[in-house]
Amino acid sequence: MTKLADIDVVILAGGLGTRLAGVVSDRPKVLALVNDRPFLEFQLNWLAGFCVRRVILSIGHKAEQIEAFAANCRIDGLLIDMVREGEPLGTAGAIRNVRPSLQSETVMIMNGDSFVDAPLAEFLAGYEGSGAEASLLCTHVTDSGRYGSVNVDDNGAITAFREKNDASEPGYINAGIYLFGQVMLDRIVAVDGPSLERDVFQIAPAGTLHGFTGTYTFLDIGTPEDYARAPSVLAPYMTERKNVTA
């Protein structure tokens, strides 16, 4: 069985952060402060708690600030590498750009502006047991229309994606953490479109995608409203500061 220590984790951190620009304009979104700490620092500490050993930051907008942060970031046992985007590439484009730097057979991809308190070791085991090309971490929320929902059948197969809408109803959403094997990475490289969600997932053949489902604390700091919620949502997870910066 593969362990989290054996796989590369890619954090997509190259976005422009336009929706958050009114409140966070002097830094990239992943360095937005939450309780006086960069959100990225929190993510890295959280991953280290699962014994993740190698993280690759896919960076673009204000990349020099992230590079300076990483240069001074020390977390025991964690190696941080970076790959720059020459221009905005979108989620699928960022993965194509970082592909040559990947070393593990299975890769975890996660959005740099969200957090979901899910059991990553169980997520990995579920992916390996599914036999699917990819697994999406899906969390149950009371208002799935706000994010767009994911339909998952009783066998764990993703059968449909629904766009954002005004209907306030419970359901599963894509929480922004993925596990990909080499076949899925090849599929992404072969697609020209910039969006992982629209240009890859929504046209993937039946049986390609597995959904790991549960009800977990979820936060997306990409909007001012949710960014304002971050200190209270993340407070229970920030009691110990493992990270030491020079």
Secondary structure by P-SEA (a helix, b strand, c coil): ccccccbbbbbbccccccccccccccccccccccccccaaaaaaaaaaaacccbbbbbcccaaaaaaaaaaacccccbbbbbbbbcccccaaaaaaaacccccccbbbbbbcccccccaaaaaaaaaaaaccccccbbbbcccccccbbbbbcccccccccccccccbbbbbcccccccccaaaaaaaaacccccccccccccccccccccccccccccccccaaaaaaccccccccccccccccc
